[in-house]
Amino acid sequence: MSHDKAKTAAGKGRKSDAGAALLHYARLQLTELDGHLGLAAGADPEAVHGARLALRRFRSAVSAYRKFLPPLPLQDLKKLKNLARGLGESRDAYVLARRLELAMDTGRPWRRPAALRGFIGALDAHSAARAKLLASEAPGLDEYRLAIKGLQTALDSSAVENMGRKKARAALESRWKKVRKRLEATMAETPEDAHFTALHETRKALKKLRYAVEAVADAFPDRAGTILEPAVIQQRLLGEQHDAVVARARLNAAAGSHALDASDAAALESMESARAHSAEVEFYRAVGQNPVPAPKTALKK
């Protein structure tokens, strides 16, 4: 379920059982994943993104509420973990290539544009190759689909037991506390690398909270948005910050191996540093102006 779909569900004004909402959400993500998988293995970038997103949502829901779900085959969950890694590598290279294309269109007089275009081409080639390995590399596309089917069968085997709104709130409160803990770590006096790691961990914690809320949004139709709205904004700002930090590091590493001109690489790194700083400033502003509320109070009504 996309954020927009979650908002729509949450805005209907009808409460559903938290367990039923969770099962519907988990099944939907597996269906979405299966639908995108074939094109993703053919290196379609939008399918890679769609499959990765559905998989992330499914795994986040399982992580948050696993004790309430029917027993899920461990071997199938492990296969999807491997799939997530491959999809992530493909998507990350694709995103960096698009960032560099935008940078090249800024009108700056690049000293060695052919080298930059070559680097972009190499990133696209790596993205496509990593996606195509999903079909040819073990476990392989058929095994991934069998894993999805196995998980779907397990979810269809029984209803979610002993999970009402109160227990859903408690599970979400645990996720929220992790966000707060990670956020506190970003404010400590640490070296730059440790600071960026803390911001990245905060971003991941926000994602897990967001998707866990989405999974039971229908059980809190009038209140889920109070958590989703600020969580999505903050997550996206940290996503921009993280992408800029990763891009800067990749540019630094690629300067020699792809024969990038030193001044071109330095200019691109400077752009990414500015983007990272701007996104981080906006993130802290968002945290101050519209913090993510505690689920135990936000979802109480």
C-alpha positions as CSV (number, residue, x, y, z in Angstrom):
1,M,0.0,0.0,0.0
2,S,1.4,3.4,-1.0
3,H,1.4,6.3,1.4
4,D,-1.4,7.8,-0.7
5,K,-3.4,4.6,-0.5
6,A,-2.8,4.4,3.3
7,K,-4.0,8.0,3.6
8,T,-7.1,7.1,1.6
9,A,-7.8,4.1,3.8
10,A,-7.2,6.1,6.9
11,G,-9.5,8.8,5.7
12,K,-12.6,6.6,5.1
13,G,-13.7,7.0,8.7
14,R,-14.3,3.2,9.1
15,K,-12.4,1.1,11.6
16,S,-11.3,-2.4,10.7
17,D,-9.8,-5.0,12.9
18,A,-6.0,-4.5,13.4
19,G,-5.2,-8.1,12.6
20,A,-7.4,-8.1,9.5
21,A,-5.8,-4.9,8.3
22,L,-2.3,-6.4,8.9
23,L,-3.1,-9.5,6.9
24,H,-4.5,-7.6,4.0
25,Y,-1.5,-5.3,3.9
26,A,1.0,-8.2,4.0
27,R,-0.8,-10.1,1.3
28,L,-1.0,-7.0,-0.8
29,Q,2.8,-6.4,-0.6
30,L,3.5,-10.0,-1.7
31,T,1.1,-9.7,-4.6
32,E,2.8,-6.4,-5.6
33,L,6.2,-8.0,-5.3
34,D,5.3,-10.9,-7.5
35,G,3.8,-8.6,-10.1
36,H,6.9,-6.6,-10.4
37,L,9.5,-9.4,-10.2
38,G,9.6,-10.5,-13.8
39,L,10.2,-7.0,-15.2
40,A,12.6,-6.2,-12.4
41,A,14.7,-9.2,-13.4
42,G,14.6,-7.8,-16.9
43,A,16.3,-4.6,-15.6
44,D,13.2,-2.4,-15.8
45,P,14.1,0.4,-13.3
46,E,10.5,1.2,-12.3
47,A,9.8,-2.5,-11.7
48,V,13.0,-2.7,-9.6
49,H,11.7,0.2,-7.5
50,G,8.2,-1.2,-7.2
51,A,9.5,-4.7,-6.2
52,R,11.9,-3.2,-3.7
53,L,9.2,-1.0,-2.1
54,A,6.7,-3.9,-1.8
55,L,9.4,-6.1,-0.3
56,R,10.5,-3.4,2.2
57,R,6.9,-2.9,3.3
58,F,6.3,-6.6,3.7
59,R,9.5,-7.1,5.7
60,S,8.8,-4.1,7.9
61,A,5.3,-5.4,8.7
62,V,6.6,-8.8,9.5
63,S,9.3,-7.3,11.7
64,A,6.9,-5.2,13.7
65,Y,4.1,-7.7,14.2
66,R,5.7,-11.2,13.7
67,K,4.5,-12.6,17.0
68,F,0.9,-11.9,15.9
69,L,1.2,-13.4,12.4
70,P,0.9,-17.1,11.5
71,P,4.3,-18.9,11.4
72,L,6.2,-17.9,8.3
73,P,8.7,-20.2,6.6
74,L,12.1,-19.1,7.6
75,Q,13.8,-20.3,4.4
76,D,11.4,-18.1,2.4
77,L,12.1,-15.1,4.5
78,K,15.8,-15.6,4.0
79,K,15.3,-15.8,0.2
80,L,13.5,-12.5,0.2
81,K,16.3,-11.0,2.3
82,N,18.7,-12.0,-0.5
83,L,16.3,-10.5,-3.0
84,A,16.2,-7.2,-1.2
85,R,20.0,-6.9,-1.3
86,G,20.1,-7.4,-5.1
87,L,17.2,-5.0,-5.7
88,G,18.9,-2.4,-3.5
89,E,22.2,-2.6,-5.3
90,S,20.4,-2.2,-8.7
91,R,18.3,0.7,-7.5
92,D,21.2,2.6,-5.8
93,A,23.3,2.6,-8.9
94,Y,20.3,3.8,-11.0
95,V,19.5,6.6,-8.6
96,L,23.1,7.8,-8.6
97,A,23.2,7.8,-12.4
98,R,20.1,10.0,-12.5
99,R,21.6,12.4,-10.0
100,L,24.7,12.8,-12.0
101,E,22.7,13.4,-15.2
102,L,20.9,16.3,-13.5
103,A,24.2,17.7,-12.2
104,M,25.6,17.7,-15.8
105,D,22.6,19.7,-16.9
106,T,23.3,22.6,-14.6
107,G,25.2,24.5,-17.3
108,R,28.6,24.2,-15.7
109,P,31.5,24.0,-18.2
110,W,32.7,20.4,-17.4
111,R,36.3,19.8,-18.4
112,R,35.8,16.2,-19.3
113,P,32.1,15.5,-19.9
114,A,32.8,12.3,-21.9
115,A,34.3,10.8,-18.7
116,L,31.3,11.8,-16.7
117,R,29.0,10.3,-19.3
118,G,31.1,7.1,-19.2
119,F,30.7,6.9,-15.5
120,I,26.9,7.3,-15.8
121,G,26.9,4.6,-18.4
122,A,28.9,2.3,-16.1
123,L,26.4,2.9,-13.3
124,D,23.5,2.1,-15.6
125,A,25.2,-1.0,-16.8
126,H,25.9,-2.1,-13.2
127,S,22.2,-1.5,-12.3
128,A,21.0,-3.5,-15.2
129,A,23.4,-6.4,-14.6
130,R,22.6,-6.6,-10.9
131,A,18.9,-6.8,-11.7
132,K,19.4,-9.5,-14.3
133,L,21.3,-11.6,-11.8
134,L,18.0,-12.0,-9.9
135,A,17.0,-14.4,-12.6
136,S,20.3,-16.2,-13.2
137,E,22.0,-16.2,-9.9
138,A,20.9,-18.5,-7.0
139,P,18.3,-18.8,-5.7
140,G,16.9,-17.5,-9.0
141,L,13.6,-16.1,-10.2
142,D,11.6,-19.3,-9.9
143,E,12.8,-19.8,-6.3
144,Y,11.9,-16.3,-5.4
145,R,8.4,-16.8,-6.7
146,L,8.1,-20.1,-4.8
147,A,9.2,-18.2,-1.6
148,I,6.5,-15.6,-2.3
149,K,3.9,-18.3,-2.8
150,G,5.0,-20.1,0.4
151,L,4.6,-16.9,2.4
152,Q,1.2,-16.2,0.9
153,T,0.1,-19.7,1.8
154,A,1.3,-19.3,5.3
155,L,-0.6,-16.0,5.7
156,D,-3.7,-17.6,4.3
157,S,-3.5,-20.5,6.8
158,S,-5.1,-18.6,9.7
159,A,-6.2,-15.3,11.0
160,V,-4.0,-13.0,13.1
161,E,-4.5,-14.0,16.7
162,N,-4.7,-11.8,19.8
163,M,-4.0,-8.5,18.0
164,G,-6.4,-5.7,18.8
165,R,-5.8,-1.9,18.5
166,K,-4.2,-1.8,21.9
167,K,-1.5,-4.3,21.0
168,A,-1.0,-2.7,17.6
169,R,-0.4,0.6,19.4
170,A,2.1,-1.1,21.7
171,A,4.1,-2.5,18.7
172,L,4.1,0.9,17.1
173,E,5.2,2.6,20.3
174,S,8.3,0.3,20.3
175,R,9.1,1.4,16.8
176,W,8.6,5.1,17.7
177,K,11.0,4.8,20.7
178,K,13.7,3.5,18.3
179,V,13.2,6.5,16.1
180,R,13.6,8.8,19.1
181,K,16.7,6.9,20.3
182,R,18.3,7.1,16.8
183,L,17.4,10.8,16.6
184,E,19.2,11.5,19.9
185,A,22.3,9.8,18.5
186,T,22.4,12.3,15.6
187,M,22.6,15.2,18.1
188,A,25.7,13.8,19.9
189,E,29.1,15.3,19.3
190,T,30.7,12.7,17.0
191,P,32.9,12.6,13.9
192,E,31.3,13.2,10.5
193,D,31.2,9.5,9.6
194,A,29.5,8.6,12.8
195,H,27.1,11.4,12.5
196,F,26.1,10.4,9.0
197,T,25.7,6.8,10.2
198,A,23.4,8.0,13.0
199,L,21.3,9.9,10.5
200,H,21.1,6.9,8.2
201,E,19.9,4.7,11.2
202,T,17.3,7.3,12.0
203,R,16.1,7.2,8.4
204,K,15.8,3.4,8.6
205,A,13.9,3.6,11.9
206,L,11.5,6.1,10.4
207,K,10.8,3.8,7.4
208,K,10.1,0.9,9.7
209,L,7.7,3.0,11.8
210,R,6.0,4.4,8.6
211,Y,5.4,1.0,7.1
212,A,4.3,-0.5,10.4
213,V,1.7,2.3,10.7
214,E,0.6,1.8,7.1
215,A,0.0,-1.9,7.8
216,V,-2.7,-1.2,10.4
217,A,-3.9,2.2,9.2
218,D,-7.4,0.9,8.5
219,A,-7.7,0.1,12.3
220,F,-7.0,3.8,13.0
221,P,-8.8,5.6,10.1
222,D,-9.0,9.0,11.7
223,R,-5.5,9.0,13.4
224,A,-3.0,7.1,11.4
225,G,-2.2,10.2,9.3
226,T,-1.0,12.1,12.3
227,I,2.0,9.8,12.4
228,L,2.4,9.1,8.7
229,E,2.5,12.7,7.6
230,P,5.5,13.8,9.6
231,A,7.3,10.4,9.3
232,V,7.1,10.5,5.5
233,I,8.4,14.1,5.3
234,Q,11.3,13.4,7.7
235,Q,12.1,10.1,6.0
236,R,12.3,11.7,2.6
237,L,14.6,14.5,3.8
238,L,16.9,12.0,5.3
239,G,16.7,10.0,2.1
240,E,18.0,13.0,0.1
241,Q,20.7,13.6,2.7
242,H,21.8,9.9,2.5
243,D,21.8,9.8,-1.3
244,A,24.0,12.9,-1.4
245,V,26.5,11.4,1.1
246,V,26.6,8.1,-0.8
247,A,27.0,10.0,-4.1
248,R,29.9,12.1,-2.8
249,A,31.7,8.9,-1.6
250,R,31.1,7.1,-4.9
251,L,32.4,10.1,-6.8
252,N,35.5,10.2,-4.7
253,A,36.2,6.5,-5.3
254,A,35.4,6.7,-9.0
255,A,37.6,9.8,-9.8
256,G,40.6,7.6,-10.6
257,S,39.0,4.4,-12.0
258,H,36.8,6.3,-14.4
259,A,39.3,9.0,-15.4
260,L,37.1,11.8,-14.1
261,D,38.8,15.2,-14.2
262,A,39.8,16.3,-10.7
263,S,38.0,19.6,-10.9
264,D,34.8,17.9,-12.3
265,A,34.8,15.4,-9.5
266,A,35.4,18.1,-6.9
267,A,32.5,20.2,-8.3
268,L,30.1,17.3,-8.2
269,E,31.2,16.4,-4.7
270,S,30.7,20.0,-3.6
271,M,27.2,19.9,-5.1
272,E,26.4,16.7,-3.2
273,S,27.8,18.2,0.1
274,A,25.5,21.2,-0.3
275,R,22.5,19.0,-0.9
276,A,23.3,16.8,2.1
277,H,23.7,19.9,4.3
278,S,20.5,21.5,3.0
279,A,18.5,18.3,3.5
280,E,19.8,17.8,7.0
281,V,18.9,21.4,8.0
282,E,15.4,20.9,6.6
283,F,15.1,17.6,8.5
284,Y,15.9,19.1,11.9
285,R,13.5,21.9,11.1
286,A,10.8,19.4,10.3
287,V,11.5,17.5,13.5
288,G,11.1,20.7,15.5
289,Q,8.0,22.1,13.8
290,N,6.1,18.8,13.3
291,P,7.6,15.9,15.3
292,V,6.3,12.4,14.9
293,P,3.9,11.8,17.8
294,A,3.9,8.9,20.1
295,P,1.5,6.2,18.9
296,K,0.2,5.5,22.4
297,T,-1.3,9.0,22.5
298,A,-1.8,9.7,18.7
299,L,-3.8,6.5,18.1
300,K,-5.7,6.5,21.4
301,K,-8.9,8.0,20.2
